[in-house]
């Protein structure tokens, strides 16, 4: 690792300096699709040949016009909820190490400030961001940019009016970075070196939409929609027998178990017959695929599933109220009928390798629970959203060219000590969270659904 001298202030360029690639097209595509929709993204892709041959300044103006024209300023969240993930994955480890040598950091970007500011200040602790401001009219972006008024580079100083923000030479810094690029390939910053854990993010696109990936996405959309209809039809009509047909369409289901779960009769009269499966939460389809994995009907509980999703679900959906006593009675009645119940204890989905805090309600329902570690991989689209339409979540998941679900059934956990008052329900919930986290290799956190929606919504 190259060592850098200690600096009081470092001035660096975001694209081409901090990020491994100088191309800004993928980030504008994310803004177009996630902030304006796929039609806006398609227009940007069709203009890509012009963008390539236009000068840098004119190309940026084209992309800004396409991406921001008519977008409501107060509802624009892509810079905070979507872009940080893709920016962080593009940060070079050597560039990050160089930044750490400076006490104060000043970033310069040709992209609009609303795209980069949240990432730079929240994740890299950059003190000042010099970017383009967008013009607005009646609360909506016009697609035009303001100039960098007052920001000039003079005598190796970056000056705002009369206040000196940095004393590092921008030209020397850029030339040093260019020289290092020629010497060796830049390596991405490993997740364990992130200065701040990236737990939450939003958006539909699971791949960086460069020109090649964007072309593939838009070419795939019509075929993906047909495939989604087929897969959903197979899951609803075949239900417990859908695993094999779905695998032929590229949707795999993997099951691992400490002691393999055996299918149970669909109904029991004994109140003890109903099993309580406690799992982490990846998508709205978790109970469906878990049921297919054990080839046994299950009941799911939900707070806010859309009526459309509930109406087409092959799994019985039971609505909770967020009132602890009422919710306990509802689940006890279901278990008392001999039905197996699936509880997604996080209360909301998490895409990254982290587990949110488990709600302890499940610890008071039965004498034992079955922890289930759930993992998911997608190739093109995320199946969860905060800012989008939730009823589209299963559609987007089924649109992926390939995807797989994995369930690992762990040993039963005795929860009778909670009912007897010998152990705290929070301790048992944390224990189950730890078991699932260890099985998946995920990090357990104390973050909650409220934390997620506070950040993303």
N, C-alpha and C positions, 0 to 999 in steps of 0.2 A: 504494500500500500504506500502510495506516494505521500510524503509529509509536506504540509504547507505551513508557511510562517504564520504566526499569530497576527491577526489584523484587528484594528479597532472597529472598522466598518468595512463591509464588503458590498460592492455593487455588482449585481449579476443579472444576466439576461435569462429570462425564463425559457423561451423556446430556443433550442440550440445551445444553451448554457447549462441550465439546470436539468432540462429534459433531454433525453438521449436523442430524440429526433427533432429537427427544427420545423417539421410540418405541423401546421395548426388545423388542417382540414378535418382530422378525426374529431377534434373537440367541437368544432363548429357543427359537424354532423350530429354529435350528441345533443347539442343545443337545439338543432332543427327538429330532430325526431322526438326528443323527450320534452321539449318546450313547446313545439308547434304541431307535431304529428308526422306521420310517415309521408304524407303528400309533400310537405315542406322539405323533408329529407330527400325525397325523390327529385324535387326541383334542384336542390343543391348538388346532387350527384350528376344530373344532366348538364349542369354548368361547370363541372369539374375540368373538362378540356380547356375552357376559357380561363379558368382559375390558374391552371398550370402555366399557360403562356403569358398571362398578364403579369405586370410588375407586382412586386410584393405588396405595395400600398394599395393598388387597385384591386388586387385579389382579396385582400382583407375587407375592403369596402363592399365588394360583391357578397362575400360570405356574411358580413354583418347585416346587410340589407335583407338577404334571404332569411336569415335566422331570426332576426329581431323585429322586422316590420309588423306592426299590429299586435305585438305581444304586450300584455298588461304588466307593467312594472311590478306591482304589488304581488302578483302571482308567480313571478319568475323565481324558481328555486333551484334550477339546474346547477348553478354555480356552487351551491352549498350541499346539494343532496346527491348529485350524479358525478360531476367532474372530478372531485377529489380522489375517488377510487382510481380513475384512469390516469390522472396526473401522478399519483403516488407510484403506480406500477411503471411509470416511464422515467422516474427519477433515477439517475445513475448513482451508484454507491460512492464513486470517487468524488462526484460533484457534491454529494451530501456531506462527505467527510470534510471537504474544503469549506463548506458553509459553517460547519461546527467550529471552525477556528476563529470565526468572527464574533465579536460581542454584539454588534449591530448589523442587521442585514437589510439591504434595500434591493427590491426586485424591479426590473424594468421589463415590460411586456408590450408587444404590439397588439395583443388581444384586448378586448374591452375589460375594464377592471372588474365588472360583475361576474366575469367568467373565472378569474384567477384569484381574486382577493381573499375569498373565504378559505381556499386551500392554503395559500401562502401564510396567512396570519394564524389560522387555527392549527395547522399541522406542522409548519416549519418555523413558526414564531418570527416571521418577517416583520420588521418594524414599520416599513413603508413600502407601498406598492405604487409604481408609476405606470399607469395604464391608460387606455383610452376611455373617455366618458361618452355615454350615449345620449343623444338628444331625445327628448320626450315631448309628447303633446297630450294634454288631458289625461295623464296617467298611463299612456301607452308609448312604447318605443316607436320612433319613426324609421329606424333602420339606418340613421345617419350618425356619424361620430363627430365629437368635438375634437379639436386639436389638443396637443400637449402644451397648453398655455403655461408659459413660465418655466418649463423644464428644458434645460439646455445642458450640453456637456461642454465645458470650457476649462482649459488648462488642467486637465486631468481631474476635474471636480464635477460632480453632478449637483446642479444648483436649482433650487426651487425659489424663484425670486431672489432673495439675498441670503437664504439659509442654506448652508452647506450640509448635505445629507450624507455624503460619502467622499472619501479621499482615495479610493482605489480607482485606478485608471480603467475605464471601460474597454478601451481599445486593447490594452495590454492583457486584460483578463480574457477577452474574447479570443485574442490570438493564442494565448496559452491553452485555452480549451480546444481550439482548432488543431493545435500541434499534438495534443494528447489524443484527439480523435484519430489522427493518422497513425499513431503508434500502436494502439490496441483497441479492441472492441470494448465499448462500455458495458458494464454489467448492471443489471437492475438491482435496486435496493431490496434486500431480503425483508420479509414481513417482520422478523424479530428485531430489525433495526429501525422500524418506524418510530419516529419520535413520539407519536401518539397513536394508540390502537385505532384502526379503522374498522369499527364494528357495524355501523349503519350506513347504508346508501340506498338510493332508489333508482328507478329507471327500468326500462324493458330490455335494453341491449346488454348481452353478457359478453360480447367480444368488442375489442377496440375497432370502431368503424372507419378504418382507413379506406382508401379507394377500392382495394380488392375486396375486403370484407363487406363494404357497403354494397358493392355490385352483387355479391353473392346473396346478401340479405334480401335485396329487392327482387332479385330473380327467384328467390325461394318462396317469397310471401304467398303467391297464389297456390303453389303446390303445398306449402305448409298449412294453409287454411283447409284444403281438402283433406290432408293427412290428419289434421286436428279433428275434423268431423268424423273421420273413420275411427280414429282411436277412441274418442269419447263414446261413439256408438258401441264399439266392442266392449268397453269397460262397463257401460250401463247394461247392455243386454246379456253379456256373458258373466259379468261380475266375478264370482269366485273362480271361474275357469278362464279368465281373460289373460292370464300371465303368458301362456304360450303364444296365442295369436298376436298379442302386443309386441312380443319379442321379435316377431318377423317384420314388424314395422320399424324397428330400431329402438324400441323402448324396453329396456331390460329391468328385471326385478331380481335382486340378489338377497338371499336370506342366510344369515348366520345365526347360530344359537349355541349357547352353553349346553342347554338341554333342549333339543329341537321341539318346538311347540307342536302338539298333536291336535288334529281337528276335533272339535266338540260338537255334539248335537246342537241344532239350531235353537232349541228351546229347552229350558230346564224348569222344574217346579221347585227345586231346592234353592233357597235364598243364597246358599254358599256357592252355587254353581257359577255365578257370574264372575268373570275375571276382570280385574282392573289393570289395563295396560297404560303405563305412564311413559310418554315419549317426549322428546324435544320436537320442535315445530319447524318444518321446512316449507310446506305448501298446504293449501286447503285440501289437497288430495291425500294427505297422510293417512287418514282412517281408511280410505278406499283401498290403497295399496297394502296397508297392514292387514286388512281383512283378506285380500287376495293371497297374501303371504302365508297366513295360517289356515286359509281355505275354510273360514268360519265367519258367519255374519257377526257384525259388531254394531254397536250404537256409538254415535259421536255426540259430543256436546259442543255448543258454540254460542258465542255472544252476538256476533254480527255477520254471519254468513248471509249473502244475498239470497233473496227468495228464488231467483232463477237457478242459482247453483244448488240450493237445497231441493228444488223440485226435480232436478235431473240426477241427483246423487243416488246411487244404489244403496248407500249406507243410511240407516235411520238417523235423522238429525233431531236433537233435543235442544231446545233453546234455554239458555241460562239467563239470569236476571242481574248478575253482579251483586246480588244480596246473598251474603254467605249462608245464612240459615236456609233460605229458599233453595239455593243451589245444592246444598247438601241433601235436602229432602228429594229433589228431583233425581239426583244420581243414585241415591239409596233405593228409590223406587225402581229404577232401571235395573240395578244389580239384583234387587229382590225378585225381579221377574226371571232371573236366570240369564240375563243378557250380558254379553261381554261389552265392556265400555272402554273406549279409547279417550284418554285425556292428554292433550298437548299442554304440558304444565307451564311452558314459558308464556302462554297467553298471546303470543304473536310470533311471527316468523323472524328468523335471523339467517342471512345469507352467508355470512363469514364464519370461520371456525371458532365461534364463541357460543357459549350458552348463557342465555338470560336467566335471571333469578326465577326459580320454580315457585309457583303458588303452592302453599302447603295444604290446600283444601283436600287433596287426594289422600293425605296421610290419615284422615279421620273416617274414611268410608269403609274400609275393609281391614281384615287382619293381616293381609299381605298384598303386595302389588308386584307386577311384572315390569321392570324397567326395559324400555326398548330404545336402542340407539338408532337414530334415523339419519342417513346421509343422502345427499342428492347431487347429481352432476347434470348440467345442461350444456348444450353446445352453441346456442345462438340467442335464446330469449330467457329472461328471468320470469318465474311463475308467481312472483309476488309484487305488490305495489302498495305505496302509501298515497301518492298523489294521483294515481290513475284510477281506472274503473276496475274494481275488485272482481266483478263477475267475469272479466276477461282473463283472470289468472289461469284457470284450467285450460282455456283456449290457447294461450301463449305457451304454456308448458307442453301441451300436446303438439304444438307447431315445431318444436325443436327437431332438427334432422335426426339427432340421436340424443338419448338421455338415459339415465339409470337411477333407480331407487335402491337403497341398501338398508335392510333392517337387521339389527343384531339383538336377539332376545337374550337378556341377561338373567342371572339367577334371581329368584323371588327375594323380595326384601320384606322382612317382618315389620309391620307397622302397628302391631297390637300394643306396643309400649306407649304409643301416643294416647290411645283410648284409656289405658290404665293410669295415665298421668305420670308414667315413669320417665318419659322423654318428651322434649319439646317438639312440636310439629315442624317447626322451622329447622331444627337439627336434622330430622329425618328427611325433609325435603331437600336440604343441602347435601345430605349423604347420597340420595338418589341422583341429584344433579351431578355430583362428583363421579359416581359410577358411570353415568352415561358420557360425561366429558372424557373420562379416561379411556373408555372404549373407542371413542371417536378421535381422540387426540385433540379435542377442543378445549379451550380455556374457559373455565367457569367465571362468571361475573355477577355483580349485584345489580346490573342494569335491568330495567323493567320496560314494560310496554309503554308506560308514560314517558320514559326517557327517549324511547325511539320516536314516538310521535311528536315530542317536544322539539327534537332536532330536525326531523324530516317534514313535518306538517305545520 
